[in-house]
Amino acid sequence: MDTTVRTKLGGGQAWVNWLLGVAFVVFVFTFQTGYAITNIDMTKDLSLSVAQIGFIGSIYTWAFAVAQFASGSILDRLGFRWVLPIASAIVTLGAFVFSNATGAEMLVLGQVLMALGAAFGFVGAGFVGGRWFGAMKYGLMFAWVQFVASMAAIFGQQILGKLIETTSWTDILNNLTILGLIVTVLMFVFMREPTEEGSEKQPWPGLKLFIDDLTHSIGEVIAIKDSWYNALIGGATFGTMLALGVLWGPRYLAAGGMEQSDAYAVSAVMWAGLAFGAPLFAWMSDYFKKRKTPMFLGALLQFLAIIYILMNPSMSNTEASIAFFVWGFMAGGSMLNFPIGADLVKPSLIGTSAAIVNAVQFIVGGLIMAIPGRVLVGSGFIARVAEIEGSVTPSVSDYQWALLIFPITLFLALLLFYFLKETYPAEEK
Protein backbone atom coordinates (compact mmCIF):
# COMPACT_ATOMS: atom_id res chain seq x y z
CA MET A 1 0.00 0.00 0.00
CA ASP A 2 2.78 2.41 0.89
CA THR A 3 4.56 1.71 -2.40
CA THR A 4 1.40 2.56 -4.33
CA VAL A 5 1.05 5.88 -2.49
CA ARG A 6 4.66 6.83 -3.18
CA THR A 7 4.34 6.10 -6.89
CA LYS A 8 1.14 8.13 -7.08
CA LEU A 9 2.24 11.23 -5.16
CA GLY A 10 5.08 13.38 -6.45
CA GLY A 11 5.80 11.18 -9.48
CA GLY A 12 5.40 11.68 -13.21
CA GLN A 13 1.60 11.69 -13.14
CA ALA A 14 1.70 14.31 -10.38
CA TRP A 15 3.80 16.62 -12.54
CA VAL A 16 1.56 16.05 -15.57
CA ASN A 17 -1.51 17.09 -13.58
CA TRP A 18 0.21 20.08 -11.97
CA LEU A 19 1.60 21.31 -15.30
CA LEU A 20 -1.86 21.04 -16.86
CA GLY A 21 -3.29 23.09 -14.00
CA VAL A 22 -0.54 25.68 -14.45
CA ALA A 23 -1.10 25.72 -18.23
CA PHE A 24 -4.73 26.64 -17.53
CA VAL A 25 -3.61 29.53 -15.31
CA VAL A 26 -1.07 30.67 -17.91
CA PHE A 27 -3.77 30.69 -20.60
CA VAL A 28 -6.04 32.80 -18.38
CA PHE A 29 -3.28 35.26 -17.45
CA THR A 30 -2.02 35.55 -21.03
CA PHE A 31 -5.47 36.22 -22.45
CA GLN A 32 -6.15 38.92 -19.85
CA THR A 33 -2.74 40.40 -20.63
CA GLY A 34 -3.83 40.35 -24.26
CA TYR A 35 -6.71 42.65 -23.32
CA ALA A 36 -4.21 45.18 -21.95
CA ILE A 37 -2.35 45.06 -25.28
CA THR A 38 -5.30 45.01 -27.68
CA ASN A 39 -7.83 47.30 -26.02
CA ILE A 40 -6.51 50.43 -27.76
CA ASP A 41 -7.00 48.98 -31.26
CA MET A 42 -10.25 47.40 -30.08
CA THR A 43 -11.47 50.85 -28.98
CA LYS A 44 -10.93 52.22 -32.48
CA ASP A 45 -12.33 49.28 -34.46
CA LEU A 46 -15.51 48.92 -32.39
CA SER A 47 -15.99 52.66 -31.75
CA LEU A 48 -15.92 52.21 -27.98
CA SER A 49 -15.57 55.01 -25.46
CA VAL A 50 -12.86 55.06 -22.79
CA ALA A 51 -15.60 54.50 -20.19
CA GLN A 52 -16.82 51.39 -22.05
CA ILE A 53 -13.28 49.99 -22.21
CA GLY A 54 -12.88 50.54 -18.47
CA PHE A 55 -16.22 48.88 -17.75
CA ILE A 56 -15.49 45.91 -20.04
CA GLY A 57 -12.17 45.40 -18.27
CA SER A 58 -13.76 45.63 -14.83
CA ILE A 59 -16.74 43.32 -15.54
CA TYR A 60 -14.31 40.39 -15.64
CA THR A 61 -13.10 41.12 -12.12
CA TRP A 62 -16.64 41.39 -10.71
CA ALA A 63 -17.90 38.17 -12.35
CA PHE A 64 -14.69 36.43 -11.27
CA ALA A 65 -15.22 37.60 -7.68
CA VAL A 66 -18.78 36.25 -7.55
CA ALA A 67 -17.74 32.87 -8.97
CA GLN A 68 -14.75 32.74 -6.64
CA PHE A 69 -16.97 32.36 -3.58
CA ALA A 70 -18.12 28.92 -4.77
CA SER A 71 -15.09 27.57 -6.65
CA GLY A 72 -13.16 26.27 -3.64
CA SER A 73 -16.14 24.43 -2.19
CA ILE A 74 -17.00 22.89 -5.55
CA LEU A 75 -13.44 21.56 -5.89
CA ASP A 76 -13.63 20.19 -2.35
CA ARG A 77 -16.87 18.37 -3.15
CA LEU A 78 -16.28 17.19 -6.73
CA GLY A 79 -12.49 17.13 -7.12
CA PHE A 80 -10.64 18.51 -10.13
CA ARG A 81 -10.79 15.62 -12.64
CA TRP A 82 -13.78 17.05 -14.50
CA VAL A 83 -14.23 20.46 -12.86
CA LEU A 84 -10.99 21.97 -14.21
CA PRO A 85 -11.36 20.75 -17.82
CA ILE A 86 -14.97 22.01 -17.90
CA ALA A 87 -13.84 25.35 -16.42
CA SER A 88 -11.13 25.59 -19.08
CA ALA A 89 -13.73 24.87 -21.77
CA ILE A 90 -15.91 27.71 -20.46
CA VAL A 91 -12.93 30.10 -20.53
CA THR A 92 -12.12 29.03 -24.08
CA LEU A 93 -15.73 29.60 -25.18
CA GLY A 94 -15.65 33.06 -23.59
CA ALA A 95 -12.34 33.80 -25.31
CA PHE A 96 -13.85 32.86 -28.68
CA VAL A 97 -16.86 35.16 -28.13
CA PHE A 98 -14.58 37.97 -26.99
CA SER A 99 -12.12 37.54 -29.90
CA ASN A 100 -14.90 37.74 -32.49
CA ALA A 101 -16.93 40.50 -30.84
CA THR A 102 -18.64 43.07 -33.01
CA GLY A 103 -19.69 45.35 -30.17
CA ALA A 104 -19.58 46.02 -26.45
CA GLU A 105 -22.30 43.47 -25.66
CA MET A 106 -20.30 40.54 -27.04
CA LEU A 107 -17.18 41.76 -25.23
CA VAL A 108 -19.08 41.80 -21.93
CA LEU A 109 -20.52 38.29 -22.57
CA GLY A 110 -17.05 36.98 -23.37
CA GLN A 111 -15.61 38.52 -20.21
CA VAL A 112 -18.35 36.99 -18.03
CA LEU A 113 -17.85 33.50 -19.49
CA MET A 114 -14.09 33.73 -19.08
CA ALA A 115 -14.43 34.94 -15.50
CA LEU A 116 -16.79 32.10 -14.51
CA GLY A 117 -14.29 29.51 -15.73
CA ALA A 118 -11.16 31.36 -14.63
CA ALA A 119 -12.40 31.44 -11.02
CA PHE A 120 -11.30 27.78 -10.88
CA GLY A 121 -7.89 28.41 -12.47
CA PHE A 122 -5.51 29.75 -9.84
CA VAL A 123 -7.18 28.05 -6.89
CA GLY A 124 -7.54 24.88 -8.96
CA ALA A 125 -3.83 24.70 -9.80
CA GLY A 126 -3.05 25.08 -6.10
CA PHE A 127 -5.64 22.39 -5.32
CA VAL A 128 -3.98 19.99 -7.79
CA GLY A 129 -0.59 20.64 -6.18
CA GLY A 130 -1.94 19.90 -2.73
CA ARG A 131 -3.61 16.66 -3.84
CA TRP A 132 -0.71 15.30 -5.93
CA PHE A 133 2.25 16.46 -3.84
CA GLY A 134 0.76 16.22 -0.35
CA ALA A 135 -0.37 18.76 2.22
CA MET A 136 3.17 19.60 3.34
CA LYS A 137 4.06 20.91 -0.13
CA TYR A 138 0.78 22.74 -0.72
CA GLY A 139 2.22 26.19 -0.02
CA LEU A 140 5.36 25.56 -2.04
CA MET A 141 3.50 24.38 -5.12
CA PHE A 142 1.07 27.30 -4.81
CA ALA A 143 4.02 29.72 -4.74
CA TRP A 144 5.34 28.19 -7.94
CA VAL A 145 1.94 28.64 -9.56
CA GLN A 146 2.09 32.38 -8.72
CA PHE A 147 5.64 32.64 -10.04
CA VAL A 148 4.90 30.87 -13.33
CA ALA A 149 1.66 32.83 -13.86
CA SER A 150 3.38 36.18 -13.28
CA MET A 151 6.28 35.30 -15.57
CA ALA A 152 3.77 34.22 -18.24
CA ALA A 153 2.10 37.62 -17.96
CA ILE A 154 5.48 39.30 -18.49
CA PHE A 155 6.47 37.36 -21.58
CA GLY A 156 2.92 37.41 -22.91
CA GLN A 157 2.75 41.19 -22.69
CA GLN A 158 6.18 41.54 -24.33
CA ILE A 159 5.34 39.23 -27.23
CA LEU A 160 1.82 40.53 -27.78
CA GLY A 161 3.09 44.10 -27.60
CA LYS A 162 5.25 43.36 -30.63
CA LEU A 163 2.58 41.41 -32.50
CA ILE A 164 -0.02 44.18 -32.19
CA GLU A 165 2.19 46.36 -34.42
CA THR A 166 1.60 44.06 -37.40
CA THR A 167 -1.34 41.81 -36.46
CA SER A 168 -5.00 42.62 -35.84
CA TRP A 169 -6.36 42.25 -32.31
CA THR A 170 -8.88 39.66 -33.47
CA ASP A 171 -6.16 37.44 -34.97
CA ILE A 172 -4.03 37.71 -31.83
CA LEU A 173 -6.90 36.79 -29.50
CA ASN A 174 -8.19 34.01 -31.77
CA ASN A 175 -4.72 32.41 -31.77
CA LEU A 176 -4.71 32.58 -27.97
CA THR A 177 -8.14 30.94 -28.01
CA ILE A 178 -6.69 28.02 -29.99
CA LEU A 179 -4.07 27.60 -27.28
CA GLY A 180 -6.89 27.48 -24.74
CA LEU A 181 -8.63 24.78 -26.77
CA ILE A 182 -5.45 22.69 -26.81
CA VAL A 183 -5.06 23.02 -23.02
CA THR A 184 -8.71 22.04 -22.55
CA VAL A 185 -8.39 18.90 -24.68
CA LEU A 186 -5.20 17.84 -22.89
CA MET A 187 -6.91 18.30 -19.52
CA PHE A 188 -9.87 16.14 -20.54
CA VAL A 189 -7.52 13.41 -21.77
CA PHE A 190 -4.74 13.35 -19.17
CA MET A 191 -5.97 14.92 -15.93
CA ARG A 192 -6.49 12.39 -13.12
CA GLU A 193 -7.25 12.33 -9.41
CA PRO A 194 -4.79 10.58 -7.07
CA THR A 195 -6.21 7.29 -5.81
CA GLU A 196 -4.36 6.80 -2.54
CA GLU A 197 -6.20 6.33 0.71
CA GLY A 198 -7.45 9.53 2.29
CA SER A 199 -7.60 11.47 -0.98
CA GLU A 200 -11.21 10.70 -1.82
CA LYS A 201 -13.40 13.70 -2.51
CA GLN A 202 -16.46 14.36 -0.40
CA PRO A 203 -19.83 13.27 -1.82
CA TRP A 204 -22.02 15.92 -3.39
CA PRO A 205 -24.67 16.80 -0.79
CA GLY A 206 -27.18 18.29 -3.21
CA LEU A 207 -27.54 21.88 -4.35
CA LYS A 208 -29.63 23.11 -1.41
CA LEU A 209 -27.34 21.68 1.27
CA PHE A 210 -24.29 22.92 -0.63
CA ILE A 211 -25.64 26.48 -0.83
CA ASP A 212 -26.68 26.38 2.84
CA ASP A 213 -23.24 25.19 3.88
CA LEU A 214 -21.54 27.79 1.67
CA THR A 215 -23.60 30.73 2.97
CA HIS A 216 -23.14 29.58 6.59
CA SER A 217 -19.35 29.42 6.12
CA ILE A 218 -19.24 32.84 4.48
CA GLY A 219 -21.38 34.26 7.29
CA GLU A 220 -18.96 32.95 9.92
CA VAL A 221 -15.97 34.53 8.19
CA ILE A 222 -17.49 37.94 7.51
CA ALA A 223 -18.68 38.13 11.11
CA ILE A 224 -15.01 38.50 12.10
CA LYS A 225 -14.18 42.21 12.01
CA ASP A 226 -10.52 41.74 11.18
CA SER A 227 -11.50 39.65 8.16
CA TRP A 228 -13.01 42.80 6.66
CA TYR A 229 -9.94 44.92 7.42
CA ASN A 230 -7.69 42.25 5.93
CA ALA A 231 -9.79 41.72 2.79
CA LEU A 232 -10.13 45.45 2.10
CA ILE A 233 -6.39 45.98 2.49
CA GLY A 234 -5.86 43.15 0.00
CA GLY A 235 -8.41 44.71 -2.31
CA ALA A 236 -6.48 47.98 -2.27
CA THR A 237 -2.99 46.54 -2.76
CA PHE A 238 -3.74 43.84 -5.33
CA GLY A 239 -6.70 45.67 -6.88
CA THR A 240 -4.62 48.70 -7.82
CA MET A 241 -1.91 46.39 -9.17
CA LEU A 242 -4.52 44.60 -11.29
CA ALA A 243 -6.03 47.82 -12.64
CA LEU A 244 -2.67 49.29 -13.64
CA GLY A 245 -1.35 46.01 -15.05
CA VAL A 246 -4.42 44.92 -17.03
CA LEU A 247 -5.60 48.25 -18.41
CA TRP A 248 -4.25 51.66 -17.41
CA GLY A 249 -0.46 51.22 -17.29
CA PRO A 250 0.25 51.16 -21.04
CA ARG A 251 -2.25 53.97 -21.70
CA TYR A 252 -0.72 56.22 -19.06
CA LEU A 253 2.84 55.68 -20.29
CA ALA A 254 1.81 56.29 -23.93
CA ALA A 255 0.04 59.51 -22.91
CA GLY A 256 3.33 60.61 -21.31
CA GLY A 257 5.10 60.32 -24.66
CA MET A 258 6.41 56.76 -24.65
CA GLU A 259 6.16 54.68 -27.81
CA GLN A 260 3.21 52.31 -27.59
CA SER A 261 5.31 49.15 -27.93
CA ASP A 262 7.70 50.41 -25.25
CA ALA A 263 4.75 51.25 -23.00
CA TYR A 264 3.56 47.63 -23.23
CA ALA A 265 7.05 46.33 -22.44
CA VAL A 266 7.55 48.64 -19.46
CA SER A 267 4.10 47.92 -18.08
CA ALA A 268 4.85 44.19 -18.21
CA VAL A 269 7.79 44.69 -15.83
CA MET A 270 5.39 45.09 -12.91
CA TRP A 271 4.46 41.41 -13.27
CA ALA A 272 8.13 40.51 -12.84
CA GLY A 273 8.12 42.52 -9.64
CA LEU A 274 5.05 40.63 -8.40
CA ALA A 275 6.61 37.27 -9.32
CA PHE A 276 9.66 37.92 -7.12
CA GLY A 277 7.96 40.04 -4.48
CA ALA A 278 5.29 37.54 -3.42
CA PRO A 279 7.67 34.76 -2.27
CA LEU A 280 9.99 37.27 -0.60
CA PHE A 281 7.19 38.74 1.50
CA ALA A 282 6.19 35.20 2.47
CA TRP A 283 9.78 34.52 3.56
CA MET A 284 9.93 37.80 5.52
CA SER A 285 6.72 36.91 7.32
CA ASP A 286 8.07 33.55 8.46
CA TYR A 287 11.55 34.87 9.25
CA PHE A 288 10.33 37.72 11.46
CA LYS A 289 7.24 35.79 12.59
CA LYS A 290 5.05 38.75 11.68
CA ARG A 291 2.23 39.14 9.17
CA LYS A 292 1.12 42.74 9.65
CA THR A 293 4.51 44.50 9.62
CA PRO A 294 5.86 43.22 6.27
CA MET A 295 2.45 43.68 4.64
CA PHE A 296 2.28 47.27 5.92
CA LEU A 297 5.80 47.91 4.57
CA GLY A 298 4.76 46.61 1.16
CA ALA A 299 1.61 48.74 1.08
CA LEU A 300 3.50 51.87 2.17
CA LEU A 301 6.19 51.48 -0.48
CA GLN A 302 3.55 50.63 -3.08
CA PHE A 303 1.82 53.90 -2.15
CA LEU A 304 5.08 55.84 -2.57
CA ALA A 305 5.81 54.08 -5.88
CA ILE A 306 2.50 55.06 -7.47
CA ILE A 307 2.96 58.67 -6.35
CA TYR A 308 6.37 58.70 -8.03
CA ILE A 309 4.92 57.16 -11.20
CA LEU A 310 2.08 59.69 -11.40
CA MET A 311 4.40 62.64 -10.75
CA ASN A 312 6.81 61.57 -13.51
CA PRO A 313 4.78 60.75 -16.63
CA SER A 314 7.69 61.41 -19.00
CA MET A 315 10.21 59.01 -17.46
CA SER A 316 12.78 57.30 -19.65
CA ASN A 317 12.17 53.64 -20.42
CA THR A 318 14.78 52.62 -17.83
CA GLU A 319 13.35 54.86 -15.10
CA ALA A 320 9.82 53.70 -15.82
CA SER A 321 10.89 50.04 -15.80
CA ILE A 322 12.50 50.44 -12.38
CA ALA A 323 9.46 52.27 -11.01
CA PHE A 324 7.01 49.69 -12.35
CA PHE A 325 9.16 46.81 -11.07
CA VAL A 326 9.21 48.34 -7.58
CA TRP A 327 5.45 48.89 -7.76
CA GLY A 328 4.82 45.25 -8.68
CA PHE A 329 7.38 43.95 -6.18
CA MET A 330 5.73 45.79 -3.30
CA ALA A 331 2.30 44.56 -4.44
CA GLY A 332 3.69 41.11 -3.59
CA GLY A 333 2.85 41.96 0.02
CA SER A 334 -0.79 41.32 -0.90
CA MET A 335 -0.13 37.56 -0.77
CA LEU A 336 0.05 37.87 3.04
CA ASN A 337 -3.67 38.59 3.10
CA PHE A 338 -4.24 34.87 2.59
CA PRO A 339 -2.30 33.56 5.62
CA ILE A 340 -3.74 36.40 7.72
CA GLY A 341 -7.22 35.33 6.65
CA ALA A 342 -6.37 31.73 7.53
CA ASP A 343 -5.05 32.78 10.97
CA LEU A 344 -8.36 34.47 11.76
CA VAL A 345 -10.61 31.44 11.23
CA LYS A 346 -10.86 27.81 12.29
CA PRO A 347 -9.21 25.26 9.96
CA SER A 348 -12.48 24.19 8.34
CA LEU A 349 -13.03 27.78 7.10
CA ILE A 350 -9.60 28.44 5.61
CA GLY A 351 -10.83 27.83 2.05
CA THR A 352 -13.79 30.14 2.53
CA SER A 353 -11.55 32.81 4.01
CA ALA A 354 -9.17 32.61 1.04
CA ALA A 355 -12.11 32.82 -1.37
CA ILE A 356 -13.43 35.96 0.34
CA VAL A 357 -10.00 37.63 0.28
CA ASN A 358 -9.58 36.83 -3.42
CA ALA A 359 -13.12 37.93 -4.23
CA VAL A 360 -12.71 41.28 -2.48
CA GLN A 361 -9.39 41.82 -4.26
CA PHE A 362 -11.11 41.46 -7.61
CA ILE A 363 -14.20 43.46 -6.64
CA VAL A 364 -12.08 46.40 -5.52
CA GLY A 365 -9.86 45.92 -8.57
CA GLY A 366 -12.93 46.12 -10.82
CA LEU A 367 -14.08 49.35 -9.23
CA ILE A 368 -10.64 50.91 -9.49
CA MET A 369 -10.40 49.78 -13.10
CA ALA A 370 -13.72 51.41 -14.02
CA ILE A 371 -13.42 54.75 -12.19
CA PRO A 372 -10.63 56.30 -14.33
CA GLY A 373 -12.70 55.63 -17.45
CA ARG A 374 -15.64 57.55 -16.02
CA VAL A 375 -13.35 60.46 -15.13
CA LEU A 376 -11.73 60.53 -18.56
CA VAL A 377 -15.03 60.75 -20.45
CA GLY A 378 -15.88 63.90 -18.51
CA SER A 379 -18.85 62.55 -16.57
CA GLY A 380 -19.31 63.10 -12.87
CA PHE A 381 -18.30 65.76 -10.38
CA ILE A 382 -14.63 64.84 -10.16
CA ALA A 383 -14.17 65.09 -13.94
CA ARG A 384 -15.85 68.51 -14.00
CA VAL A 385 -13.58 69.74 -11.20
CA ALA A 386 -10.58 68.83 -13.33
CA GLU A 387 -12.28 70.34 -16.41
CA ILE A 388 -11.81 67.13 -18.38
CA GLU A 389 -13.71 67.12 -21.67
CA GLY A 390 -14.76 63.66 -22.77
CA SER A 391 -14.93 64.59 -26.46
CA VAL A 392 -11.18 65.13 -26.79
CA THR A 393 -8.25 62.75 -26.52
CA PRO A 394 -7.22 62.63 -22.85
CA SER A 395 -3.95 64.40 -22.07
CA VAL A 396 -1.34 63.08 -19.69
CA SER A 397 -2.58 65.50 -17.04
CA ASP A 398 -6.08 64.04 -17.50
CA TYR A 399 -4.64 60.58 -16.87
CA GLN A 400 -2.80 61.83 -13.79
CA TRP A 401 -6.05 63.16 -12.40
CA ALA A 402 -8.05 60.06 -13.28
CA LEU A 403 -5.48 57.66 -11.80
CA LEU A 404 -5.40 59.48 -8.46
CA ILE A 405 -7.84 56.79 -7.35
CA PHE A 406 -4.79 54.50 -6.97
CA PRO A 407 -2.90 56.46 -4.26
CA ILE A 408 -6.18 57.43 -2.58
CA THR A 409 -7.18 53.76 -2.30
CA LEU A 410 -3.77 52.76 -0.96
CA PHE A 411 -3.80 55.60 1.58
CA LEU A 412 -7.14 54.39 2.93
CA ALA A 413 -5.67 50.89 3.15
CA LEU A 414 -2.76 52.20 5.20
CA LEU A 415 -5.25 53.66 7.67
CA LEU A 416 -6.90 50.25 8.07
CA PHE A 417 -3.65 48.76 9.35
CA TYR A 418 -4.22 50.68 12.58
CA PHE A 419 -7.25 48.46 13.27
CA LEU A 420 -5.80 45.15 12.03
CA LYS A 421 -4.30 42.88 14.70
CA GLU A 422 -1.10 40.87 14.28
CA THR A 423 -2.12 37.27 13.58
CA TYR A 424 1.09 35.26 13.34
CA PRO A 425 0.48 32.08 15.40
CA ALA A 426 1.87 32.55 18.89
CA GLU A 427 3.01 28.95 19.24
CA GLU A 428 5.36 29.37 16.28
CA LYS A 429 7.21 32.33 17.79
VEXVEX-67917 format. One record per residue (C-alpha): residue in three letters; x, y, z. Coordinates in steps of 0.001 Angstrom, whole numbers, plus 500000, padded with zeros to 6 digits. Layout:
<torses>
ALAXYZ
...
</torses>
This chain:
<torses>
MET500000500000500000
ASP502780502411500890
THR504559501713497599
THR501401502561495672
VAL501049505880497509
ARG504658506834496819
THR504336506099493110
LYS501144508131492916
LEU502243511233494844
GLY505084513377493554
GLY505799511180490521
GLY505403511675486790
GLN501595511691486862
ALA501695514310489624
TRP503798516618487459
VAL501561516046484425
ASN498492517095486418
TRP500209520076488027
LEU501603521306484702
LEU498140521039483137
GLY496713523092486003
VAL499461525675485553
ALA498902525723481775
PHE495271526640482466
VAL496395529527484685
VAL498932530673482093
PHE496234530688479398
VAL493958532801481616
PHE496721535258482551
THR497976535549478974
PHE494529536224477554
GLN493847538923480149
THR497263540397479373
GLY496172540352475743
TYR493292542647476681
ALA495792545181478047
ILE497645545060474725
THR494696545007472322
ASN492167547300473978
ILE493492550432472236
ASP492999548978468735
MET489751547405469918
THR488535550850471016
LYS489065552222467519
ASP487673549277465542
LEU484492548921467608
SER484013552663468251
LEU484080552211472021
SER484433555013474542
VAL487135555061477209
ALA484403554502479805
GLN483178551388477950
ILE486715549991477795
GLY487119550544481528
PHE483777548876482251
ILE484511545907479960
GLY487833545401481732
SER486239545629485169
ILE483260543320484456
TYR485685540394484356
THR486899541117487880
TRP483360541388489287
ALA482104538174487645
PHE485307536428488734
ALA484782537604492319
VAL481218536249492448
ALA482257532866491030
GLN485252532741493357
PHE483031532358496422
ALA481883528920495233
SER484907527571493348
GLY486841526267496356
SER483855524434497815
ILE483000522890494445
LEU486555521563494109
ASP486368520192497650
ARG483130518369496847
LEU483721517194493272
GLY487508517126492882
PHE489365518505489874
ARG489215515617487358
TRP486217517048485498
VAL485771520456487137
LEU489006521975485790
PRO488639520752482178
ILE485029522014482102
ALA486155525348483585
SER488866525588480918
ALA486273524869478226
ILE484093527712479539
VAL487072530102479475
THR487881529029475916
LEU484274529602474821
GLY484349533056476410
ALA487661533798474692
PHE486146532862471317
VAL483145535160471872
PHE485424537974473005
SER487885537536470100
ASN485103537740467512
ALA483074540500469162
THR481363543071466988
GLY480305545355469828
ALA480423546024473549
GLU477699543470474336
MET479705540539472965
LEU482820541758474766
VAL480920541796478068
LEU479485538294477434
GLY482952536979476628
GLN484392538516479793
VAL481647536994481967
LEU482145533496480508
MET485914533726480918
ALA485567534937484500
LEU483207532101485491
GLY485710529512484266
ALA488842531363485369
ALA487599531444488978
PHE488702527785489122
GLY492114528413487528
PHE494489529754490160
VAL492824528048493115
GLY492456524884491039
ALA496170524702490200
GLY496952525077493899
PHE494363522391494677
VAL496018519992492207
GLY499414520641493821
GLY498056519901497271
ARG496391516656496156
TRP499286515300494065
PHE502253516462496163
GLY500758516220499652
ALA499628518759502216
MET503170519602503344
LYS504062520912499872
TYR500775522741499277
GLY502219526193499977
LEU505365525563497962
MET503497524377494883
PHE501071527301495185
ALA504022529720495263
TRP505345528190492063
VAL501936528638490437
GLN502089532376491275
PHE505641532636489959
VAL504904530872486666
ALA501662532831486144
SER503375536175486722
MET506276535302484425
ALA503772534222481763
ALA502100537619482044
ILE505477539303481506
PHE506474537361478423
GLY502925537409477094
GLN502748541191477312
GLN506179541543475673
ILE505340539228472767
LEU501819540527472218
GLY503088544099472405
LYS505252543355469374
LEU502579541408467503
ILE499977544180467810
GLU502185546360465580
THR501602544059462603
THR498661541815463541
SER494996542622464163
TRP493645542251467689
THR491116539656466532
ASP493844537443465026
ILE495968537708468171
LEU493103536793470497
ASN491812534013468232
ASN495277532411468229
LEU495292532576472028
THR491857530939471992
ILE493308528025470006
LEU495930527596472723
GLY493111527479475263
LEU491367524777473233
ILE494554522695473190
VAL494941523021476976
THR491288522036477449
VAL491608518895475317
LEU494798517845477110
MET493089518303480478
PHE490126516137479457
VAL492480513408478228
PHE495258513346480825
MET494027514918484069
ARG493510512394486876
GLU492754512327490594
PRO495215510578492926
THR493793507293494186
GLU495636506801497461
GLU493797506325500711
GLY492550509529502290
SER492396511467499023
GLU488788510703498185
LYS486599513698497492
GLN483543514362499597
PRO480170513267498179
TRP477983515921496608
PRO475328516801499208
GLY472820518291496794
LEU472456521877495650
LYS470369523105498587
LEU472657521680501273
PHE475709522916499374
ILE474358526483499173
ASP473316526377502837
ASP476763525190503877
LEU478456527792501672
THR476402530728502972
HIS476859529576506586
SER480648529418506124
ILE480763532842504479
GLY478622534262507292
GLU481039532952509924
VAL484031534534508187
ILE482506537945507509
ALA481319538132511108
ILE484991538503512103
LYS485817542213512014
ASP489484541743511179
SER488500539653508161
TRP486994542804506657
TYR490058544920507416
ASN492313542250505930
ALA490213541720502790
LEU489866545452502101
ILE493609545976502487
GLY494143543147500003
GLY491589544708497689
ALA493522547985497732
THR497009546542497240
PHE496265543840494674
GLY493298545667493125
THR495383548700492176
MET498086546388490833
LEU495483544598488708
ALA493973547823487365
LEU497326549291486363
GLY498645546010484946
VAL495583544916482973
LEU494396548253481593
TRP495752551659482593
GLY499543551216482714
PRO500252551159478956
ARG497748553965478301
TYR499280556224480940
LEU502840555675479707
ALA501814556286476075
ALA500043559512477093
GLY503327560607478693
GLY505096560322475336
MET506411556763475346
GLU506165554676472189
GLN503208552310472410
SER505310549146472071
ASP507701550410474754
ALA504755551250476998
TYR503556547632476770
ALA507051546328477558
VAL507551548639480536
SER504096547916481918
ALA504848544189481792
VAL507793544688484166
MET505390545089487094
TRP504456541410486733
ALA508132540506487160
GLY508116542521490358
LEU505050540628491597
ALA506613537268490685
PHE509657537922492875
GLY507962540035495525
ALA505290537536496581
PRO507671534761497732
LEU509995537272499397
PHE507192538744501500
ALA506185535202502472
TRP509777534521503561
MET509930537802505519
SER506718536908507324
ASP508073533548508464
TYR511553534873509246
PHE510327537722511459
LYS507243535787512591
LYS505049538747511677
ARG502229539144509166
LYS501122542741509645
THR504510544501509617
PRO505859543223506267
MET502452543676504637
PHE502284547268505920
LEU505798547906504571
GLY504756546608501157
ALA501605548743501078
LEU503501551865502165
LEU506193551475499524
GLN503554550635496920
PHE501818553902497849
LEU505076555840497427
ALA505815554082494124
ILE502501555065492529
ILE502956558669493651
TYR506371558702491966
ILE504917557157488799
LEU502080559687488595
MET504396562637489247
ASN506807561568486488
PRO504779560751483369
SER507692561411481001
MET510208559007482537
SER512781557300480353
ASN512170553642479583
THR514776552621482168
GLU513354554860484904
ALA509824553703484181
SER510894550043484195
ILE512498550441487625
ALA509456552270488992
PHE507010549689487646
PHE509157546814488928
VAL509211548339492415
TRP505447548894492240
GLY504819545246491321
PHE507379543951493817
MET505730545787496701
ALA502302544558495561
GLY503690541114496407
GLY502846541964500021
SER499211541322499098
MET499871537565499226
LEU500050537869503043
ASN496331538592503104
PHE495758534868502589
PRO497699533557505621
ILE496256536397507719
GLY492779535332506648
ALA493630531725507534
ASP494945532784510966
LEU491642534475511760
VAL489393531437511231
LYS489140527810512290
PRO490790525260509960
SER487523524194508336
LEU486971527784507102
ILE490404528439505608
GLY489171527831502055
THR486210530142502529
SER488445532814504011
ALA490826532606501041
ALA487888532822498625
ILE486569535964500339
VAL489999537628500279
ASN490420536826496581
ALA486882537925495769
VAL487294541282497519
GLN490614541819495738
PHE488886541461492387
ILE485796543455493364
VAL487924546404494475
GLY490142545918491426
GLY487072546116489180
LEU485919549354490772
ILE489362550912490514
MET489597549784486898
ALA486277551410485978
ILE486583554755487813
PRO489367556305485666
GLY487298555626482548
ARG484357557555483983
VAL486646560455484869
LEU488273560533481441
VAL484971560752479551
GLY484122563900481489
SER481148562547483430
GLY480686563100487133
PHE481699565760489624
ILE485371564837489840
ALA485826565094486059
ARG484152568510486004
VAL486421569740488797
ALA489420568833486667
GLU487717570344483587
ILE488190567128481616
GLU486287567116478326
GLY485236563663477229
SER485066564590473541
VAL488815565131473211
THR491753562750473477
PRO492776562628477150
SER496050564399477925
VAL498663563077480309
SER497415565501482963
ASP493922564043482502
TYR495361560575483129
GLN497203561826486213
TRP493954563164487602
ALA491946560055486723
LEU494524557659488203
LEU494598559483491536
ILE492159556786492646
PHE495213554502493031
PRO497098556462495739
ILE493818557426497419
THR492819553761497704
LEU496232552762499036
PHE496200555599501580
LEU492861554388502926
ALA494330550889503154
LEU497243552204505202
LEU494753553663507669
LEU493099550250508066
PHE496354548763509347
TYR495776550675512580
PHE492750548460513273
LEU494204545147512029
LYS495695542880514699
GLU498902540865514284
THR497876537273513578
TYR501089535261513335
PRO500477532084515403
ALA501869532551518894
GLU503009528953519245
GLU505357529372516277
LYS507214532330517789
</torses>
